[in-house]
Amino acid sequence: MLMKPLRVAVIFVEAALEVCLDRVARRAQLTGRPVQEDFVRRCNEGCVKSAYAVKDFVDLFVHIRNNGQMEFIEGHASDVRMFTMTAPALPKFPSRTGSMTTTATRLPSADSYSSPFNI
């Protein structure tokens, strides 16, 4: 049995450090579970580095800033929809003319598709 080709997407959602610190403080007040500030700082910085380290090795990279409103920094909602609604290209094979061709397969229509990206 042949495996279908895998496609990888990274959708990196980040918030400004100040926003993260504020959210952590509010959550600590509500739940009684504090998070150390230096941990929040390291995670915030490390996530950015990790996401951009793999950017060139994935099929789709989208960077979204969520400081209260969603802002696309890199990529667009339409990129996410296209990625999720299109199957990977089939392997190249000789056509009748002898040239190599690639066929992309479109997934079934999803009129009822619901997306957090409002697309």
N, CA, C and O atoms as a GROMACS GRO file, in nm:
protein
  476
    1MET      N    1   0.084  -0.118   0.000
    1MET     CA    2   0.000   0.000   0.000
    1MET      C    3   0.089   0.125   0.000
    1MET      O    4   0.182   0.135   0.080
    2LEU      N    5   0.060   0.217  -0.088
    2LEU     CA    6   0.137   0.341  -0.097
    2LEU      C    7   0.086   0.442   0.004
    2LEU      O    8  -0.034   0.455   0.026
    3MET      N    9   0.179   0.514   0.063
    3MET     CA   10   0.140   0.622   0.154
    3MET      C   11   0.111   0.748   0.074
    3MET      O   12   0.179   0.777  -0.025
    4LYS      N   13   0.011   0.822   0.115
    4LYS     CA   14  -0.018   0.949   0.051
    4LYS      C   15   0.089   1.048   0.094
    4LYS      O   16   0.137   1.042   0.208
    5PRO      N   17   0.128   1.139   0.005
    5PRO     CA   18   0.228   1.238   0.043
    5PRO      C   19   0.175   1.328   0.154
    5PRO      O   20   0.058   1.367   0.154
    6LEU      N   21   0.261   1.358   0.247
    6LEU     CA   22   0.222   1.445   0.358
    6LEU      C   23   0.250   1.590   0.324
    6LEU      O   24   0.347   1.621   0.255
    7ARG      N   25   0.165   1.676   0.374
    7ARG     CA   26   0.189   1.820   0.364
    7ARG      C   27   0.188   1.874   0.505
    7ARG      O   28   0.112   1.828   0.591
    8VAL      N   29   0.272   1.972   0.530
    8VAL     CA   30   0.285   2.027   0.664
    8VAL      C   31   0.258   2.177   0.659
    8VAL      O   32   0.311   2.248   0.574
    9ALA      N   33   0.176   2.223   0.752
    9ALA     CA   34   0.149   2.366   0.765
    9ALA      C   35   0.183   2.409   0.906
    9ALA      O   36   0.158   2.336   1.002
   10VAL      N   37   0.240   2.527   0.918
   10VAL     CA   38   0.262   2.589   1.048
   10VAL      C   39   0.179   2.716   1.050
   10VAL      O   40   0.199   2.806   0.968
   11ILE      N   41   0.086   2.721   1.143
   11ILE     CA   42   0.008   2.842   1.164
   11ILE      C   43   0.052   2.894   1.300
   11ILE      O   44   0.010   2.844   1.405
   12PHE      N   45   0.136   2.996   1.295
   12PHE     CA   46   0.199   3.051   1.414
   12PHE      C   47   0.116   3.169   1.463
   12PHE      O   48   0.107   3.272   1.396
   13VAL      N   49   0.056   3.153   1.581
   13VAL     CA   50  -0.024   3.259   1.641
   13VAL      C   51   0.054   3.312   1.760
   13VAL      O   52   0.085   3.238   1.854
   14GLU      N   53   0.085   3.441   1.756
   14GLU     CA   54   0.163   3.500   1.864
   14GLU      C   55   0.096   3.627   1.913
   14GLU      O   56   0.009   3.683   1.847
   15ALA      N   57   0.140   3.671   2.028
   15ALA     CA   58   0.094   3.798   2.085
   15ALA      C   59   0.216   3.871   2.138
   15ALA      O   60   0.317   3.810   2.172
   16ALA      N   61   0.204   4.002   2.145
   16ALA     CA   62   0.313   4.083   2.200
   16ALA      C   63   0.341   4.039   2.344
   16ALA      O   64   0.250   3.996   2.415
   17LEU      N   65   0.464   4.051   2.385
   17LEU     CA   66   0.504   4.010   2.520
   17LEU      C   67   0.416   4.076   2.626
   17LEU      O   68   0.373   4.010   2.721
   18GLU      N   69   0.391   4.205   2.611
   18GLU     CA   70   0.309   4.277   2.710
   18GLU      C   71   0.169   4.217   2.719
   18GLU      O   72   0.112   4.206   2.828
   19VAL      N   73   0.114   4.180   2.606
   19VAL     CA   74  -0.020   4.118   2.603
   19VAL      C   75  -0.015   3.983   2.673
   19VAL      O   76  -0.105   3.951   2.751
   20CYS      N   77   0.088   3.905   2.646
   20CYS     CA   78   0.102   3.774   2.712
   20CYS      C   79   0.114   3.789   2.863
   20CYS      O   80   0.051   3.716   2.939
   21LEU      N   81   0.196   3.884   2.906
   21LEU     CA   82   0.214   3.906   3.050
   21LEU      C   83   0.083   3.947   3.115
   21LEU      O   84   0.051   3.902   3.225
   22ASP      N   85   0.008   4.033   3.049
   22ASP     CA   86  -0.122   4.076   3.101
   22ASP      C   87  -0.219   3.959   3.109
   22ASP      O   88  -0.290   3.944   3.209
   23ARG      N   89  -0.223   3.877   3.006
   23ARG     CA   90  -0.314   3.762   3.005
   23ARG      C   91  -0.277   3.662   3.115
   23ARG      O   92  -0.365   3.605   3.180
   24VAL      N   93  -0.147   3.641   3.134
   24VAL     CA   94  -0.102   3.549   3.239
   24VAL      C   95  -0.140   3.602   3.377
   24VAL      O   96  -0.184   3.526   3.463
   25ALA      N   97  -0.125   3.733   3.398
   25ALA     CA   98  -0.160   3.793   3.528
   25ALA      C   99  -0.311   3.780   3.554
   25ALA      O  100  -0.352   3.747   3.665
   26ARG      N  101  -0.392   3.808   3.453
   26ARG     CA  102  -0.537   3.795   3.470
   26ARG      C  103  -0.577   3.650   3.496
   26ARG      O  104  -0.663   3.623   3.580
   27ARG      N  105  -0.516   3.558   3.425
   27ARG     CA  106  -0.546   3.416   3.445
   27ARG      C  107  -0.505   3.372   3.586
   27ARG      O  108  -0.576   3.293   3.649
   28ALA      N  109  -0.393   3.423   3.635
   28ALA     CA  110  -0.348   3.388   3.770
   28ALA      C  111  -0.449   3.436   3.875
   28ALA      O  112  -0.475   3.367   3.973
   29GLN      N  113  -0.505   3.555   3.853
   29GLN     CA  114  -0.605   3.607   3.947
   29GLN      C  115  -0.732   3.521   3.945
   29GLN      O  116  -0.791   3.495   4.050
   30LEU      N  117  -0.771   3.477   3.828
   30LEU     CA  118  -0.893   3.397   3.815
   30LEU      C  119  -0.877   3.254   3.865
   30LEU      O  120  -0.968   3.199   3.927
   31THR      N  121  -0.762   3.195   3.839
   31THR     CA  122  -0.744   3.052   3.868
   31THR      C  123  -0.656   3.024   3.989
   31THR      O  124  -0.658   2.913   4.043
   32GLY      N  125  -0.579   3.124   4.031
   32GLY     CA  126  -0.486   3.101   4.141
   32GLY      C  127  -0.360   3.027   4.098
   32GLY      O  128  -0.284   2.979   4.182
   33ARG      N  129  -0.339   3.017   3.967
   33ARG     CA  130  -0.221   2.947   3.915
   33ARG      C  131  -0.129   3.048   3.846
   33ARG      O  132  -0.149   3.080   3.728
   34PRO      N  133  -0.030   3.099   3.917
   34PRO     CA  134   0.060   3.197   3.856
   34PRO      C  135   0.163   3.129   3.765
   34PRO      O  136   0.194   3.011   3.780
   35VAL      N  137   0.214   3.206   3.672
   35VAL     CA  138   0.322   3.162   3.584
   35VAL      C  139   0.434   3.265   3.598
   35VAL      O  140   0.409   3.385   3.593
   36GLN      N  141   0.555   3.217   3.614
   36GLN     CA  142   0.668   3.309   3.634
   36GLN      C  143   0.690   3.394   3.510
   36GLN      O  144   0.682   3.346   3.397
   37GLU      N  145   0.719   3.523   3.533
   37GLU     CA  146   0.737   3.618   3.423
   37GLU      C  147   0.852   3.578   3.332
   37GLU      O  148   0.841   3.591   3.210
   38ASP      N  149   0.962   3.529   3.389
   38ASP     CA  150   1.076   3.492   3.303
   38ASP      C  151   1.040   3.374   3.212
   38ASP      O  152   1.091   3.365   3.100
   39PHE      N  153   0.953   3.285   3.259
   39PHE     CA  154   0.907   3.174   3.175
   39PHE      C  155   0.825   3.226   3.057
   39PHE      O  156   0.841   3.179   2.945
   40VAL      N  157   0.736   3.321   3.084
   40VAL     CA  158   0.654   3.380   2.977
   40VAL      C  159   0.744   3.448   2.875
   40VAL      O  160   0.722   3.434   2.754
   41ARG      N  161   0.844   3.521   2.922
   41ARG     CA  162   0.937   3.590   2.830
   41ARG      C  163   1.014   3.490   2.743
   41ARG      O  164   1.025   3.508   2.622
   42ARG      N  165   1.066   3.384   2.805
   42ARG     CA  166   1.142   3.284   2.730
   42ARG      C  167   1.054   3.213   2.627
   42ARG      O  168   1.096   3.191   2.513
   43CYS      N  169   0.932   3.179   2.666
   43CYS     CA  170   0.841   3.110   2.574
   43CYS      C  171   0.803   3.201   2.458
   43CYS      O  172   0.798   3.156   2.343
   44ASN      N  173   0.776   3.326   2.487
   44ASN     CA  174   0.737   3.420   2.382
   44ASN      C  175   0.848   3.433   2.278
   44ASN      O  176   0.822   3.427   2.158
   45GLU      N  177   0.970   3.449   2.325
   45GLU     CA  178   1.085   3.462   2.234
   45GLU      C  179   1.115   3.331   2.163
   45GLU      O  180   1.143   3.330   2.043
   46GLY      N  181   1.109   3.221   2.236
   46GLY     CA  182   1.141   3.090   2.178
   46GLY      C  183   1.042   3.047   2.071
   46GLY      O  184   1.082   2.985   1.973
   47CYS      N  185   0.916   3.080   2.089
   47CYS     CA  186   0.815   3.043   1.989
   47CYS      C  187   0.842   3.112   1.856
   47CYS      O  188   0.831   3.050   1.750
   48VAL      N  189   0.878   3.239   1.861
   48VAL     CA  190   0.908   3.313   1.738
   48VAL      C  191   1.026   3.248   1.667
   48VAL      O  192   1.022   3.224   1.546
   49LYS      N  193   1.132   3.220   1.742
   49LYS     CA  194   1.251   3.158   1.682
   49LYS      C  195   1.220   3.021   1.623
   49LYS      O  196   1.264   2.990   1.513
   50SER      N  197   1.144   2.941   1.696
   50SER     CA  198   1.111   2.806   1.649
   50SER      C  199   1.027   2.810   1.522
   50SER      O  200   1.053   2.736   1.427
   51ALA      N  201   0.926   2.895   1.521
   51ALA     CA  202   0.838   2.904   1.404
   51ALA      C  203   0.916   2.944   1.280
   51ALA      O  204   0.900   2.884   1.174
   52TYR      N  205   0.999   3.046   1.293
   52TYR     CA  206   1.073   3.093   1.176
   52TYR      C  207   1.188   3.000   1.137
   52TYR      O  208   1.236   3.004   1.024
   53ALA      N  209   1.233   2.916   1.230
   53ALA     CA  210   1.338   2.818   1.198
   53ALA      C  211   1.287   2.711   1.102
   53ALA      O  212   1.363   2.658   1.021
   54VAL      N  213   1.158   2.679   1.111
   54VAL     CA  214   1.102   2.574   1.025
   54VAL      C  215   1.028   2.629   0.903
   54VAL      O  216   0.984   2.553   0.817
   55LYS      N  217   1.015   2.758   0.896
   55LYS     CA  218   0.935   2.825   0.792
   55LYS      C  219   0.965   2.775   0.651
   55LYS      O  220   0.873   2.748   0.575
   56ASP      N  221   1.090   2.762   0.617
   56ASP     CA  222   1.129   2.724   0.480
   56ASP      C  223   1.121   2.574   0.454
   56ASP      O  224   1.153   2.529   0.344
   57PHE      N  225   1.079   2.497   0.553
   57PHE     CA  226   1.075   2.352   0.538
   57PHE      C  227   0.932   2.296   0.541
   57PHE      O  228   0.914   2.175   0.546
   58VAL      N  229   0.833   2.384   0.538
   58VAL     CA  230   0.693   2.340   0.541
   58VAL      C  231   0.622   2.386   0.414
   58VAL      O  232   0.670   2.474   0.342
   59ASP      N  233   0.509   2.325   0.388
   59ASP     CA  234   0.433   2.358   0.268
   59ASP      C  235   0.357   2.490   0.281
   59ASP      O  236   0.332   2.558   0.182
   60LEU      N  237   0.320   2.525   0.403
   60LEU     CA  238   0.248   2.650   0.427
   60LEU      C  239   0.293   2.708   0.560
   60LEU      O  240   0.298   2.637   0.661
   61PHE      N  241   0.325   2.836   0.560
   61PHE     CA  242   0.360   2.907   0.683
   61PHE      C  243   0.273   3.032   0.690
   61PHE      O  244   0.272   3.114   0.598
   62VAL      N  245   0.201   3.045   0.801
   62VAL     CA  246   0.118   3.162   0.823
   62VAL      C  247   0.150   3.214   0.963
   62VAL      O  248   0.156   3.138   1.059
   63HIS      N  249   0.170   3.346   0.972
   63HIS     CA  250   0.200   3.410   1.100
   63HIS      C  251   0.085   3.505   1.131
   63HIS      O  252   0.056   3.597   1.055
   64ILE      N  253   0.022   3.482   1.245
   64ILE     CA  254  -0.092   3.562   1.288
   64ILE      C  255  -0.058   3.626   1.422
   64ILE      O  256  -0.007   3.560   1.512
   65ARG      N  257  -0.085   3.755   1.434
   65ARG     CA  258  -0.069   3.823   1.562
   65ARG      C  259  -0.207   3.836   1.625
   65ARG      O  260  -0.302   3.882   1.562
   66ASN      N  261  -0.216   3.795   1.751
   66ASN     CA  262  -0.342   3.801   1.824
   66ASN      C  263  -0.324   3.884   1.950
   66ASN      O  264  -0.306   3.831   2.060
   67ASN      N  265  -0.328   4.015   1.933
   67ASN     CA  266  -0.320   4.106   2.048
   67ASN      C  267  -0.460   4.153   2.088
   67ASN      O  268  -0.474   4.259   2.149
   68GLY      N  269  -0.560   4.077   2.055
   68GLY     CA  270  -0.698   4.114   2.080
   68GLY      C  271  -0.778   4.108   1.952
   68GLY      O  272  -0.895   4.071   1.952
   69GLN      N  273  -0.714   4.143   1.843
   69GLN     CA  274  -0.771   4.126   1.709
   69GLN      C  275  -0.670   4.046   1.628
   69GLN      O  276  -0.550   4.058   1.647
   70MET      N  277  -0.722   3.966   1.537
   70MET     CA  278  -0.635   3.884   1.455
   70MET      C  279  -0.579   3.966   1.339
   70MET      O  280  -0.653   4.029   1.265
   71GLU      N  281  -0.446   3.962   1.325
   71GLU     CA  282  -0.377   4.035   1.218
   71GLU      C  283  -0.282   3.938   1.149
   71GLU      O  284  -0.196   3.877   1.213
   72PHE      N  285  -0.297   3.924   1.018
   72PHE     CA  286  -0.207   3.836   0.943
   72PHE      C  287  -0.077   3.911   0.916
   72PHE      O  288  -0.077   4.014   0.849
   73ILE      N  289   0.034   3.859   0.968
   73ILE     CA  290   0.166   3.918   0.948
   73ILE      C  291   0.228   3.860   0.822
   73ILE      O  292   0.289   3.931   0.742
   74GLU      N  293   0.213   3.730   0.805
   74GLU     CA  294   0.265   3.661   0.687
   74GLU      C  295   0.163   3.557   0.645
   74GLU      O  296   0.115   3.478   0.727
   75GLY      N  297   0.129   3.556   0.518
   75GLY     CA  298   0.025   3.467   0.468
   75GLY      C  299  -0.112   3.530   0.488
   75GLY      O  300  -0.125   3.639   0.544
   76HIS      N  301  -0.214   3.460   0.441
   76HIS     CA  302  -0.350   3.513   0.445
   76HIS      C  303  -0.447   3.400   0.476
   76HIS      O  304  -0.413   3.282   0.465
   77ALA      N  305  -0.567   3.437   0.516
   77ALA     CA  306  -0.672   3.338   0.542
   77ALA      C  307  -0.698   3.254   0.418
   77ALA      O  308  -0.726   3.135   0.428
   78SER      N  309  -0.690   3.316   0.301
   78SER     CA  310  -0.714   3.242   0.177
   78SER      C  311  -0.609   3.133   0.156
   78SER      O  312  -0.639   3.029   0.096
   79ASP      N  313  -0.486   3.155   0.203
   79ASP     CA  314  -0.382   3.052   0.193
   79ASP      C  315  -0.420   2.930   0.277
   79ASP      O  316  -0.401   2.816   0.234
   80VAL      N  317  -0.473   2.955   0.396
   80VAL     CA  318  -0.513   2.845   0.484
   80VAL      C  319  -0.627   2.768   0.420
   80VAL      O  320  -0.627   2.644   0.419
   81ARG      N  321  -0.724   2.840   0.367
   81ARG     CA  322  -0.838   2.772   0.304
   81ARG      C  323  -0.791   2.689   0.184
   81ARG      O  324  -0.831   2.574   0.169
   82MET      N  325  -0.708   2.747   0.100
   82MET     CA  326  -0.660   2.674  -0.018
   82MET      C  327  -0.585   2.548   0.025
   82MET      O  328  -0.601   2.442  -0.035
   83PHE      N  329  -0.502   2.561   0.128
   83PHE     CA  330  -0.424   2.447   0.176
   83PHE      C  331  -0.516   2.336   0.227
   83PHE      O  332  -0.492   2.218   0.200
   84THR      N  333  -0.620   2.373   0.301
   84THR     CA  334  -0.707   2.272   0.360
   84THR      C  335  -0.807   2.215   0.262
   84THR      O  336  -0.862   2.107   0.285
   85MET      N  337  -0.833   2.285   0.154
   85MET     CA  338  -0.935   2.242   0.059
   85MET      C  339  -0.876   2.178  -0.067
   85MET      O  340  -0.951   2.136  -0.155
   86THR      N  341  -0.745   2.170  -0.076
   86THR     CA  342  -0.681   2.114  -0.194
   86THR      C  343  -0.593   1.997  -0.153
   86THR      O  344  -0.512   2.008  -0.061
   87ALA      N  345  -0.608   1.886  -0.220
   87ALA     CA  346  -0.524   1.769  -0.193
   87ALA      C  347  -0.387   1.791  -0.254
   87ALA      O  348  -0.373   1.870  -0.346
   88PRO      N  349  -0.285   1.721  -0.204
   88PRO     CA  350  -0.151   1.737  -0.262
   88PRO      C  351  -0.147   1.691  -0.406
   88PRO      O  352  -0.229   1.610  -0.452
   89ALA      N  353  -0.050   1.743  -0.477
   89ALA     CA  354  -0.031   1.704  -0.617
   89ALA      C  355   0.006   1.556  -0.622
   89ALA      O  356   0.078   1.505  -0.537
   90LEU      N  357  -0.044   1.490  -0.724
   90LEU     CA  358  -0.008   1.350  -0.745
   90LEU      C  359   0.132   1.344  -0.803
   90LEU      O  360   0.178   1.442  -0.862
   91PRO      N  361   0.199   1.232  -0.789
   91PRO     CA  362   0.335   1.221  -0.844
   91PRO      C  363   0.336   1.246  -0.994
   91PRO      O  364   0.236   1.227  -1.063
   92LYS      N  365   0.450   1.289  -1.043
   92LYS     CA  366   0.465   1.313  -1.187
   92LYS      C  367   0.463   1.180  -1.261
   92LYS      O  368   0.515   1.079  -1.215
   93PHE      N  369   0.401   1.185  -1.376
   93PHE     CA  370   0.394   1.066  -1.460
   93PHE      C  371   0.398   1.109  -1.606
   93PHE      O  372   0.360   1.222  -1.638
   94PRO      N  373   0.443   1.022  -1.694
   94PRO     CA  374   0.452   1.060  -1.835
   94PRO      C  375   0.314   1.079  -1.896
   94PRO      O  376   0.223   0.998  -1.874
   95SER      N  377   0.298   1.185  -1.972
   95SER     CA  378   0.173   1.207  -2.044
   95SER      C  379   0.180   1.136  -2.178
   95SER      O  380   0.282   1.075  -2.211
   96ARG      N  381   0.075   1.144  -2.254
   96ARG     CA  382   0.073   1.080  -2.386
   96ARG      C  383   0.178   1.140  -2.478
   96ARG      O  384   0.226   1.074  -2.570
   97THR      N  385   0.213   1.267  -2.453
   97THR     CA  386   0.313   1.332  -2.540
   97THR      C  387   0.455   1.302  -2.495
   97THR      O  388   0.551   1.340  -2.562
   98GLY      N  389   0.469   1.234  -2.381
   98GLY     CA  390   0.602   1.201  -2.333
   98GLY      C  391   0.656   1.298  -2.230
   98GLY      O  392   0.758   1.269  -2.167
   99SER      N  393   0.590   1.414  -2.211
   99SER     CA  394   0.638   1.509  -2.110
   99SER      C  395   0.585   1.467  -1.973
   99SER      O  396   0.486   1.395  -1.962
  100MET      N  397   0.652   1.513  -1.870
  100MET     CA  398   0.611   1.481  -1.733
  100MET      C  399   0.505   1.582  -1.690
  100MET      O  400   0.521   1.702  -1.711
  101THR      N  401   0.397   1.534  -1.629
  101THR     CA  402   0.292   1.622  -1.582
  101THR      C  403   0.262   1.594  -1.436
  101THR      O  404   0.289   1.484  -1.386
  102THR      N  405   0.207   1.692  -1.369
  102THR     CA  406   0.164   1.678  -1.230
  102THR      C  407   0.016   1.712  -1.224
  102THR      O  408  -0.028   1.808  -1.287
  103THR      N  409  -0.059   1.634  -1.151
  103THR     CA  410  -0.202   1.658  -1.139
  103THR      C  411  -0.235   1.692  -0.995
  103THR      O  412  -0.200   1.618  -0.904
  104ALA      N  413  -0.303   1.804  -0.975
  104ALA     CA  414  -0.351   1.840  -0.841
  104ALA      C  415  -0.495   1.792  -0.830
  104ALA      O  416  -0.571   1.800  -0.926
  105THR      N  417  -0.530   1.744  -0.714
  105THR     CA  418  -0.664   1.694  -0.692
  105THR      C  419  -0.738   1.790  -0.601
  105THR      O  420  -0.688   1.828  -0.495
  106ARG      N  421  -0.855   1.830  -0.642
  106ARG     CA  422  -0.938   1.921  -0.562
  106ARG      C  423  -1.027   1.837  -0.472
  106ARG      O  424  -1.089   1.741  -0.517
  107LEU      N  425  -1.034   1.873  -0.346
  107LEU     CA  426  -1.120   1.802  -0.252
  107LEU      C  427  -1.264   1.841  -0.278
  107LEU      O  428  -1.290   1.943  -0.340
  108PRO      N  429  -1.358   1.761  -0.230
  108PRO     CA  430  -1.499   1.795  -0.249
  108PRO      C  431  -1.531   1.932  -0.190
  108PRO      O  432  -1.469   1.976  -0.093
  109SER      N  433  -1.629   1.996  -0.248
  109SER     CA  434  -1.671   2.128  -0.202
  109SER      C  435  -1.720   2.119  -0.058
  109SER      O  436  -1.779   2.019  -0.017
  110ALA      N  437  -1.693   2.223   0.017
  110ALA     CA  438  -1.737   2.228   0.156
  110ALA      C  439  -1.812   2.358   0.178
  110ALA      O  440  -1.761   2.450   0.242
  111ASP      N  441  -1.933   2.364   0.124
  111ASP     CA  442  -2.012   2.486   0.137
  111ASP      C  443  -2.041   2.519   0.282
  111ASP      O  444  -2.058   2.636   0.318
  112SER      N  445  -2.047   2.416   0.366
  112SER     CA  446  -2.076   2.440   0.506
  112SER      C  447  -1.948   2.458   0.588
  112SER      O  448  -1.952   2.458   0.711
  113TYR      N  449  -1.836   2.475   0.518
  113TYR     CA  450  -1.706   2.489   0.585
  113TYR      C  451  -1.710   2.608   0.680
  113TYR      O  452  -1.745   2.719   0.640
  114SER      N  453  -1.675   2.585   0.804
  114SER     CA  454  -1.670   2.690   0.904
  114SER      C  455  -1.525   2.712   0.943
  114SER      O  456  -1.454   2.616   0.973
  115SER      N  457  -1.482   2.836   0.941
  115SER     CA  458  -1.343   2.866   0.968
  115SER      C  459  -1.330   2.976   1.072
  115SER      O  460  -1.408   3.072   1.070
  116PRO      N  461  -1.233   2.965   1.161
  116PRO     CA  462  -1.209   3.074   1.255
  116PRO      C  463  -1.153   3.198   1.186
  116PRO      O  464  -1.143   3.304   1.246
  117PHE      N  465  -1.116   3.184   1.059
  117PHE     CA  466  -1.058   3.295   0.985
  117PHE      C  467  -1.162   3.375   0.910
  117PHE      O  468  -1.128   3.470   0.839
  118ASN      N  469  -1.290   3.340   0.924
  118ASN     CA  470  -1.400   3.411   0.857
  118ASN      C  471  -1.375   3.426   0.708
  118ASN      O  472  -1.383   3.536   0.654
  119ILE      N  473  -1.345   3.315   0.642
  119ILE     CA  474  -1.321   3.320   0.497
  119ILE      C  475  -1.432   3.251   0.423
  119ILE      O  476  -1.429   3.244   0.300
   0.00000   0.00000   0.00000
